[in-house]
Amino acid sequence: MKSDSVIFSWTYVPADGPKYPIGHSINFSGELVAAALAVFGIFYCMYENRARAAGKRDHRLEGLTEEQQIELGNRHPSYRYIT
Protein backbone atom coordinates (compact mmCIF):
# COMPACT_ATOMS: atom_id res chain seq x y z
CA MET A 1 0.00 0.00 0.00
CA LYS A 2 1.11 3.52 -0.62
CA SER A 3 0.14 4.63 2.89
CA ASP A 4 2.56 2.03 4.32
CA SER A 5 5.46 3.55 2.44
CA VAL A 6 4.58 7.00 3.79
CA ILE A 7 4.38 5.72 7.37
CA PHE A 8 7.62 3.78 7.04
CA SER A 9 9.47 6.78 5.64
CA TRP A 10 8.50 8.75 8.75
CA THR A 11 9.14 6.01 11.33
CA TYR A 12 12.21 4.22 9.99
CA VAL A 13 14.54 7.22 9.84
CA PRO A 14 18.25 6.68 9.13
CA ALA A 15 19.24 8.36 12.42
CA ASP A 16 17.64 5.45 14.35
CA GLY A 17 19.54 2.76 12.42
CA PRO A 18 20.63 0.06 12.51
CA LYS A 19 18.15 -1.14 15.17
CA TYR A 20 15.28 1.31 14.42
CA PRO A 21 13.58 1.13 17.84
CA ILE A 22 10.90 3.70 17.00
CA GLY A 23 9.96 2.08 13.70
CA HIS A 24 9.87 -1.40 15.19
CA SER A 25 7.82 -0.19 18.18
CA ILE A 26 5.23 1.42 15.93
CA ASN A 27 5.10 -1.66 13.71
CA PHE A 28 4.75 -3.99 16.70
CA SER A 29 2.00 -1.80 18.18
CA GLY A 30 0.07 -2.01 14.94
CA GLU A 31 0.40 -5.79 14.94
CA LEU A 32 -0.88 -5.97 18.52
CA VAL A 33 -3.92 -3.86 17.63
CA ALA A 34 -4.64 -6.07 14.61
CA ALA A 35 -4.35 -9.23 16.73
CA ALA A 36 -6.62 -7.79 19.43
CA LEU A 37 -9.25 -6.87 16.84
CA ALA A 38 -9.08 -10.37 15.35
CA VAL A 39 -9.57 -11.99 18.77
CA PHE A 40 -12.45 -9.61 19.52
CA GLY A 41 -14.06 -10.52 16.20
CA ILE A 42 -13.83 -14.23 16.94
CA PHE A 43 -15.39 -13.85 20.39
CA TYR A 44 -18.12 -11.56 19.04
CA CYS A 45 -19.04 -14.15 16.38
CA MET A 46 -19.18 -16.87 19.04
CA TYR A 47 -21.40 -14.66 21.21
CA GLU A 48 -23.69 -13.86 18.29
CA ASN A 49 -23.97 -17.54 17.28
CA ARG A 50 -24.97 -18.45 20.86
CA ALA A 51 -27.58 -15.69 20.93
CA ARG A 52 -29.05 -16.87 17.63
CA ALA A 53 -29.12 -20.49 18.81
CA ALA A 54 -31.01 -19.38 21.95
CA GLY A 55 -33.62 -17.59 19.82
CA LYS A 56 -32.67 -14.06 20.87
CA ARG A 57 -32.70 -12.84 17.25
CA ASP A 58 -36.00 -14.43 16.20
CA HIS A 59 -37.83 -11.11 16.65
CA ARG A 60 -36.27 -9.98 13.36
CA LEU A 61 -38.66 -12.28 11.47
CA GLU A 62 -41.88 -10.87 12.93
CA GLY A 63 -44.16 -9.34 10.32
CA LEU A 64 -41.89 -10.13 7.37
CA THR A 65 -42.87 -11.98 4.24
CA GLU A 66 -40.81 -14.97 3.13
CA GLU A 67 -39.08 -12.82 0.50
CA GLN A 68 -38.20 -10.17 3.09
CA GLN A 69 -36.83 -12.87 5.38
CA ILE A 70 -34.54 -14.10 2.61
CA GLU A 71 -33.31 -10.55 2.05
CA LEU A 72 -32.14 -10.34 5.68
CA GLY A 73 -28.96 -12.17 4.67
CA ASN A 74 -26.55 -12.41 7.60
CA ARG A 75 -29.09 -10.68 9.87
CA HIS A 76 -31.40 -13.71 9.55
CA PRO A 77 -31.65 -15.63 12.86
CA SER A 78 -30.66 -18.93 11.23
CA TYR A 79 -27.42 -17.49 9.83
CA ARG A 80 -24.29 -18.63 11.69
CA TYR A 81 -20.83 -17.12 11.59
CA ILE A 82 -17.82 -19.37 11.05
CA THR A 83 -15.37 -19.19 13.95
A tleap script that builds the chain and sets N, CA, C and O, in Angstrom:
source leaprc.protein.ff14SB
mol = sequence {
  NMET LYS SER ASP SER VAL ILE PHE SER TRP
  THR TYR VAL PRO ALA ASP GLY PRO LYS TYR
  PRO ILE GLY HIE SER ILE ASN PHE SER GLY
  GLU LEU VAL ALA ALA ALA LEU ALA VAL PHE
  GLY ILE PHE TYR CYS MET TYR GLU ASN ARG
  ALA ARG ALA ALA GLY LYS ARG ASP HIE ARG
  LEU GLU GLY LEU THR GLU GLU GLN GLN ILE
  GLU LEU GLY ASN ARG HIE PRO SER TYR ARG
  TYR ILE CTHR
}
set mol.1.N position { 0.833 -1.186 0.000 }
set mol.1.CA position { 0.000 0.000 0.000 }
set mol.1.C position { 0.872 1.242 0.000 }
set mol.1.O position { 1.982 1.246 0.532 }
set mol.2.N position { 0.355 2.271 -0.596 }
set mol.2.CA position { 1.110 3.516 -0.622 }
set mol.2.C position { 1.182 4.159 0.757 }
set mol.2.O position { 2.187 4.784 1.096 }
set mol.3.N position { 0.124 4.011 1.560 }
set mol.3.CA position { 0.140 4.628 2.887 }
set mol.3.C position { 1.212 3.992 3.769 }
set mol.3.O position { 1.780 4.660 4.633 }
set mol.4.N position { 1.497 2.680 3.554 }
set mol.4.CA position { 2.555 2.028 4.321 }
set mol.4.C position { 3.903 2.673 4.035 }
set mol.4.O position { 4.693 2.900 4.951 }
set mol.5.N position { 4.165 2.967 2.772 }
set mol.5.CA position { 5.459 3.549 2.439 }
set mol.5.C position { 5.605 4.938 3.050 }
set mol.5.O position { 6.712 5.332 3.416 }
set mol.6.N position { 4.523 5.678 3.164 }
set mol.6.CA position { 4.577 7.003 3.791 }
set mol.6.C position { 4.861 6.855 5.283 }
set mol.6.O position { 5.696 7.572 5.834 }
set mol.7.N position { 4.168 5.926 5.933 }
set mol.7.CA position { 4.378 5.715 7.367 }
set mol.7.C position { 5.804 5.241 7.633 }
set mol.7.O position { 6.460 5.718 8.559 }
set mol.8.N position { 6.278 4.305 6.821 }
set mol.8.CA position { 7.623 3.780 7.043 }
set mol.8.C position { 8.687 4.850 6.823 }
set mol.8.O position { 9.705 4.859 7.515 }
set mol.9.N position { 8.464 5.741 5.876 }
set mol.9.CA position { 9.473 6.782 5.636 }
set mol.9.C position { 9.544 7.757 6.809 }
set mol.9.O position { 10.567 8.416 6.994 }
set mol.10.N position { 8.489 7.863 7.595 }
set mol.10.CA position { 8.504 8.751 8.753 }
set mol.10.C position { 8.954 8.048 10.025 }
set mol.10.O position { 9.436 8.704 10.948 }
set mol.11.N position { 8.806 6.717 10.094 }
set mol.11.CA position { 9.140 6.013 11.330 }
set mol.11.C position { 10.494 5.315 11.279 }
set mol.11.O position { 11.160 5.190 12.307 }
set mol.12.N position { 10.903 4.870 10.128 }
set mol.12.CA position { 12.212 4.225 9.989 }
set mol.12.C position { 13.207 5.237 9.426 }
set mol.12.O position { 13.594 5.169 8.260 }
set mol.13.N position { 13.607 6.163 10.269 }
set mol.13.CA position { 14.538 7.216 9.844 }
set mol.13.C position { 15.980 6.719 9.982 }
set mol.13.O position { 16.283 5.950 10.895 }
set mol.14.N position { 16.858 7.147 9.095 }
set mol.14.CA position { 18.250 6.680 9.132 }
set mol.14.C position { 18.967 6.961 10.457 }
set mol.14.O position { 19.871 6.215 10.835 }
set mol.15.N position { 18.582 8.009 11.155 }
set mol.15.CA position { 19.241 8.356 12.422 }
set mol.15.C position { 19.008 7.289 13.483 }
set mol.15.O position { 19.806 7.179 14.414 }
set mol.16.N position { 17.935 6.494 13.374 }
set mol.16.CA position { 17.637 5.446 14.352 }
set mol.16.C position { 18.329 4.123 14.027 }
set mol.16.O position { 18.309 3.200 14.841 }
set mol.17.N position { 18.931 4.025 12.862 }
set mol.17.CA position { 19.542 2.760 12.424 }
set mol.17.C position { 20.744 2.408 13.262 }
set mol.17.O position { 21.314 3.293 13.899 }
set mol.18.N position { 21.144 1.191 13.293 }
set mol.18.CA position { 20.634 0.060 12.507 }
set mol.18.C position { 19.507 -0.704 13.207 }
set mol.18.O position { 18.933 -1.614 12.609 }
set mol.19.N position { 19.177 -0.364 14.450 }
set mol.19.CA position { 18.153 -1.142 15.170 }
set mol.19.C position { 16.739 -0.587 14.988 }
set mol.19.O position { 15.777 -1.338 15.152 }
set mol.20.N position { 16.578 0.670 14.663 }
set mol.20.CA position { 15.284 1.314 14.419 }
set mol.20.C position { 14.250 1.033 15.515 }
set mol.20.O position { 13.204 0.448 15.236 }
set mol.21.N position { 14.526 1.439 16.746 }
set mol.21.CA position { 13.582 1.130 17.836 }
set mol.21.C position { 12.219 1.807 17.673 }
set mol.21.O position { 11.196 1.213 18.012 }
set mol.22.N position { 12.190 3.019 17.168 }
set mol.22.CA position { 10.904 3.703 16.997 }
set mol.22.C position { 10.076 3.026 15.917 }
set mol.22.O position { 8.889 2.771 16.118 }
set mol.23.N position { 10.673 2.738 14.797 }
set mol.23.CA position { 9.962 2.080 13.703 }
set mol.23.C position { 9.445 0.708 14.095 }
set mol.23.O position { 8.302 0.357 13.803 }
set mol.24.N position { 10.294 -0.064 14.759 }
set mol.24.CA position { 9.873 -1.397 15.188 }
set mol.24.C position { 8.765 -1.319 16.252 }
set mol.24.O position { 7.846 -2.138 16.255 }
set mol.25.N position { 8.856 -0.346 17.139 }
set mol.25.CA position { 7.824 -0.193 18.176 }
set mol.25.C position { 6.475 0.151 17.560 }
set mol.25.O position { 5.447 -0.397 17.959 }
set mol.26.N position { 6.479 1.046 16.601 }
set mol.26.CA position { 5.232 1.422 15.934 }
set mol.26.C position { 4.673 0.236 15.155 }
set mol.26.O position { 3.469 -0.019 15.192 }
set mol.27.N position { 5.529 -0.480 14.461 }
set mol.27.CA position { 5.101 -1.657 13.707 }
set mol.27.C position { 4.537 -2.727 14.642 }
set mol.27.O position { 3.492 -3.310 14.354 }
set mol.28.N position { 5.205 -2.984 15.735 }
set mol.28.CA position { 4.747 -3.992 16.696 }
set mol.28.C position { 3.420 -3.584 17.324 }
set mol.28.O position { 2.546 -4.424 17.536 }
set mol.29.N position { 3.269 -2.294 17.623 }
set mol.29.CA position { 2.004 -1.803 18.185 }
set mol.29.C position { 0.853 -2.029 17.207 }
set mol.29.O position { -0.238 -2.430 17.610 }
set mol.30.N position { 1.095 -1.777 15.946 }
set mol.30.CA position { 0.073 -2.014 14.936 }
set mol.30.C position { -0.309 -3.479 14.845 }
set mol.30.O position { -1.482 -3.812 14.677 }
set mol.31.N position { 0.679 -4.353 14.955 }
set mol.31.CA position { 0.401 -5.791 14.938 }
set mol.31.C position { -0.407 -6.219 16.159 }
set mol.31.O position { -1.296 -7.063 16.048 }
set mol.32.N position { -0.106 -5.646 17.319 }
set mol.32.CA position { -0.885 -5.967 18.524 }
set mol.32.C position { -2.337 -5.521 18.393 }
set mol.32.O position { -3.249 -6.240 18.803 }
set mol.33.N position { -2.551 -4.348 17.828 }
set mol.33.CA position { -3.916 -3.857 17.627 }
set mol.33.C position { -4.661 -4.774 16.665 }
set mol.33.O position { -5.817 -5.118 16.908 }
set mol.34.N position { -4.010 -5.173 15.576 }
set mol.34.CA position { -4.645 -6.068 14.606 }
set mol.34.C position { -4.991 -7.412 15.245 }
set mol.34.O position { -6.068 -7.954 14.998 }
set mol.35.N position { -4.091 -7.949 16.060 }
set mol.35.CA position { -4.350 -9.228 16.730 }
set mol.35.C position { -5.507 -9.093 17.733 }
set mol.35.O position { -6.354 -9.981 17.827 }
set mol.36.N position { -5.538 -8.004 18.465 }
set mol.36.CA position { -6.619 -7.790 19.430 }
set mol.36.C position { -7.967 -7.678 18.722 }
set mol.36.O position { -8.963 -8.219 19.203 }
set mol.37.N position { -8.008 -6.988 17.593 }
set mol.37.CA position { -9.252 -6.868 16.839 }
set mol.37.C position { -9.693 -8.213 16.279 }
set mol.37.O position { -10.888 -8.503 16.233 }
set mol.38.N position { -8.743 -9.031 15.856 }
set mol.38.CA position { -9.083 -10.366 15.350 }
set mol.38.C position { -9.668 -11.233 16.460 }
set mol.38.O position { -10.666 -11.921 16.245 }
set mol.39.N position { -9.061 -11.207 17.636 }
set mol.39.CA position { -9.569 -11.993 18.769 }
set mol.39.C position { -10.952 -11.485 19.174 }
set mol.39.O position { -11.845 -12.286 19.451 }
set mol.40.N position { -11.139 -10.168 19.211 }
set mol.40.CA position { -12.450 -9.606 19.521 }
set mol.40.C position { -13.490 -10.077 18.512 }
set mol.40.O position { -14.603 -10.439 18.892 }
set mol.41.N position { -13.138 -10.076 17.234 }
set mol.41.CA position { -14.064 -10.518 16.196 }
set mol.41.C position { -14.470 -11.968 16.359 }
set mol.41.O position { -15.632 -12.318 16.149 }
set mol.42.N position { -13.524 -12.811 16.730 }
set mol.42.CA position { -13.827 -14.230 16.943 }
set mol.42.C position { -14.793 -14.396 18.111 }
set mol.42.O position { -15.782 -15.122 18.004 }
set mol.43.N position { -14.509 -13.726 19.222 }
set mol.43.CA position { -15.387 -13.854 20.391 }
set mol.43.C position { -16.765 -13.243 20.138 }
set mol.43.O position { -17.769 -13.755 20.634 }
set mol.44.N position { -16.821 -12.148 19.367 }
set mol.44.CA position { -18.120 -11.564 19.036 }
set mol.44.C position { -18.939 -12.534 18.184 }
set mol.44.O position { -20.138 -12.691 18.416 }
set mol.45.N position { -18.318 -13.179 17.215 }
set mol.45.CA position { -19.038 -14.149 16.380 }
set mol.45.C position { -19.531 -15.321 17.215 }
set mol.45.O position { -20.642 -15.803 16.995 }
set mol.46.N position { -18.737 -15.786 18.159 }
set mol.46.CA position { -19.178 -16.869 19.043 }
set mol.46.C position { -20.368 -16.421 19.882 }
set mol.46.O position { -21.334 -17.167 20.042 }
set mol.47.N position { -20.302 -15.208 20.416 }
set mol.47.CA position { -21.403 -14.655 21.207 }
set mol.47.C position { -22.672 -14.558 20.364 }
set mol.47.O position { -23.752 -14.953 20.804 }
set mol.48.N position { -22.533 -14.037 19.165 }
set mol.48.CA position { -23.693 -13.861 18.293 }
set mol.48.C position { -24.292 -15.211 17.894 }
set mol.48.O position { -25.515 -15.346 17.843 }
set mol.49.N position { -23.462 -16.199 17.615 }
set mol.49.CA position { -23.969 -17.535 17.281 }
set mol.49.C position { -24.753 -18.132 18.450 }
set mol.49.O position { -25.797 -18.752 18.244 }
set mol.50.N position { -24.252 -17.947 19.682 }
set mol.50.CA position { -24.968 -18.451 20.857 }
set mol.50.C position { -26.318 -17.748 21.032 }
set mol.50.O position { -27.320 -18.382 21.362 }
set mol.51.N position { -26.332 -16.445 20.808 }
set mol.51.CA position { -27.576 -15.693 20.933 }
set mol.51.C position { -28.595 -16.149 19.890 }
set mol.51.O position { -29.782 -16.262 20.193 }
set mol.52.N position { -28.146 -16.407 18.684 }
set mol.52.CA position { -29.051 -16.875 17.633 }
set mol.52.C position { -29.557 -18.274 17.939 }
set mol.52.O position { -30.725 -18.575 17.695 }
set mol.53.N position { -28.705 -19.125 18.464 }
set mol.53.CA position { -29.121 -20.489 18.810 }
set mol.53.C position { -30.149 -20.474 19.941 }
set mol.53.O position { -31.013 -21.349 19.998 }
set mol.54.N position { -30.067 -19.497 20.836 }
set mol.54.CA position { -31.009 -19.385 21.952 }
set mol.54.C position { -32.303 -18.683 21.546 }
set mol.54.O position { -33.213 -18.554 22.365 }
set mol.55.N position { -32.400 -18.228 20.298 }
set mol.55.CA position { -33.619 -17.590 19.819 }
set mol.55.C position { -33.731 -16.113 20.118 }
set mol.55.O position { -34.815 -15.542 20.000 }
set mol.56.N position { -32.633 -15.478 20.505 }
set mol.56.CA position { -32.670 -14.059 20.868 }
set mol.56.C position { -32.742 -13.126 19.660 }
set mol.56.O position { -32.914 -11.918 19.823 }
set mol.57.N position { -32.613 -13.670 18.459 }
set mol.57.CA position { -32.695 -12.841 17.251 }
set mol.57.C position { -33.933 -13.172 16.418 }
set mol.57.O position { -34.089 -12.661 15.309 }
set mol.58.N position { -34.807 -14.017 16.943 }
set mol.58.CA position { -35.997 -14.430 16.205 }
set mol.58.C position { -36.981 -13.282 15.989 }
set mol.58.O position { -37.796 -13.343 15.069 }
set mol.59.N position { -36.925 -12.250 16.807 }
set mol.59.CA position { -37.830 -11.108 16.651 }
set mol.59.C position { -37.649 -10.404 15.305 }
set mol.59.O position { -38.534 -9.667 14.871 }
set mol.60.N position { -36.527 -10.621 14.650 }
set mol.60.CA position { -36.271 -9.984 13.360 }
set mol.60.C position { -37.199 -10.509 12.260 }
set mol.60.O position { -37.358 -9.863 11.224 }
set mol.61.N position { -37.805 -11.663 12.478 }
set mol.61.CA position { -38.661 -12.276 11.467 }
set mol.61.C position { -40.122 -11.847 11.586 }
set mol.61.O position { -40.910 -12.086 10.671 }
set mol.62.N position { -40.485 -11.228 12.680 }
set mol.62.CA position { -41.879 -10.874 12.930 }
set mol.62.C position { -42.388 -9.879 11.894 }
set mol.62.O position { -41.787 -8.829 11.665 }
set mol.63.N position { -43.511 -10.235 11.273 }
set mol.63.CA position { -44.161 -9.345 10.318 }
set mol.63.C position { -43.531 -9.299 8.949 }
set mol.63.O position { -43.932 -8.477 8.126 }
set mol.64.N position { -42.557 -10.150 8.667 }
set mol.64.CA position { -41.892 -10.131 7.366 }
set mol.64.C position { -42.442 -11.235 6.475 }
set mol.64.O position { -42.800 -12.317 6.941 }
set mol.65.N position { -42.499 -10.936 5.188 }
set mol.65.CA position { -42.872 -11.976 4.239 }
set mol.65.C position { -41.673 -12.899 4.047 }
set mol.65.O position { -40.569 -12.603 4.504 }
set mol.66.N position { -41.905 -14.026 3.361 }
set mol.66.CA position { -40.808 -14.972 3.125 }
set mol.66.C position { -39.697 -14.324 2.300 }
set mol.66.O position { -38.515 -14.571 2.541 }
set mol.67.N position { -40.075 -13.499 1.333 }
set mol.67.CA position { -39.084 -12.819 0.504 }
set mol.67.C position { -38.250 -11.838 1.334 }
set mol.67.O position { -37.032 -11.753 1.172 }
set mol.68.N position { -38.917 -11.105 2.219 }
set mol.68.CA position { -38.198 -10.167 3.086 }
set mol.68.C position { -37.269 -10.902 4.044 }
set mol.68.O position { -36.188 -10.408 4.362 }
set mol.69.N position { -37.686 -12.081 4.505 }
set mol.69.CA position { -36.828 -12.873 5.384 }
set mol.69.C position { -35.575 -13.322 4.657 }
set mol.69.O position { -34.491 -13.334 5.240 }
set mol.70.N position { -35.709 -13.689 3.399 }
set mol.70.CA position { -34.541 -14.101 2.609 }
set mol.70.C position { -33.588 -12.933 2.430 }
set mol.70.O position { -32.371 -13.112 2.446 }
set mol.71.N position { -34.140 -11.732 2.259 }
set mol.71.CA position { -33.311 -10.546 2.046 }
set mol.71.C position { -32.546 -10.106 3.301 }
set mol.71.O position { -31.675 -9.240 3.217 }
set mol.72.N position { -32.859 -10.685 4.448 }
set mol.72.CA position { -32.137 -10.336 5.679 }
set mol.72.C position { -30.666 -10.725 5.605 }
set mol.72.O position { -29.824 -10.105 6.254 }
set mol.73.N position { -30.355 -11.745 4.820 }
set mol.73.CA position { -28.963 -12.172 4.670 }
set mol.73.C position { -28.353 -12.604 5.996 }
set mol.73.O position { -28.900 -13.469 6.680 }
set mol.74.N position { -27.222 -12.007 6.364 }
set mol.74.CA position { -26.552 -12.406 7.602 }
set mol.74.C position { -27.266 -11.905 8.855 }
set mol.74.O position { -26.864 -12.253 9.965 }
set mol.75.N position { -28.299 -11.109 8.705 }
set mol.75.CA position { -29.093 -10.684 9.867 }
set mol.75.C position { -30.202 -11.684 10.179 }
set mol.75.O position { -30.890 -11.551 11.191 }
set mol.76.N position { -30.378 -12.683 9.319 }
set mol.76.CA position { -31.405 -13.714 9.545 }
set mol.76.C position { -31.005 -14.548 10.764 }
set mol.76.O position { -29.832 -14.891 10.913 }
set mol.77.N position { -31.960 -14.878 11.637 }
set mol.77.CA position { -31.646 -15.628 12.860 }
set mol.77.C position { -31.020 -17.004 12.625 }
set mol.77.O position { -30.328 -17.514 13.506 }
set mol.78.N position { -31.245 -17.607 11.474 }
set mol.78.CA position { -30.665 -18.930 11.225 }
set mol.78.C position { -29.244 -18.857 10.660 }
set mol.78.O position { -28.579 -19.883 10.518 }
set mol.79.N position { -28.782 -17.660 10.341 }
set mol.79.CA position { -27.418 -17.493 9.829 }
set mol.79.C position { -26.434 -17.696 10.965 }
set mol.79.O position { -26.654 -17.217 12.078 }
set mol.80.N position { -25.346 -18.407 10.688 }
set mol.80.CA position { -24.294 -18.626 11.691 }
set mol.80.C position { -22.951 -18.182 11.123 }
set mol.80.O position { -22.637 -18.418 9.957 }
set mol.81.N position { -22.179 -17.539 11.972 }
set mol.81.CA position { -20.829 -17.120 11.594 }
set mol.81.C position { -19.864 -18.276 11.777 }
set mol.81.O position { -20.036 -19.093 12.682 }
set mol.82.N position { -18.857 -18.350 10.931 }
set mol.82.CA position { -17.824 -19.374 11.049 }
set mol.82.C position { -16.734 -18.844 11.979 }
set mol.82.O position { -16.196 -17.758 11.764 }
set mol.83.N position { -16.414 -19.627 13.020 }
set mol.83.CA position { -15.367 -19.187 13.953 }
set mol.83.C position { -14.279 -20.225 14.043 }
set mol.83.O position { -13.308 -20.040 14.777 }
savepdb mol mol.pdb
quit
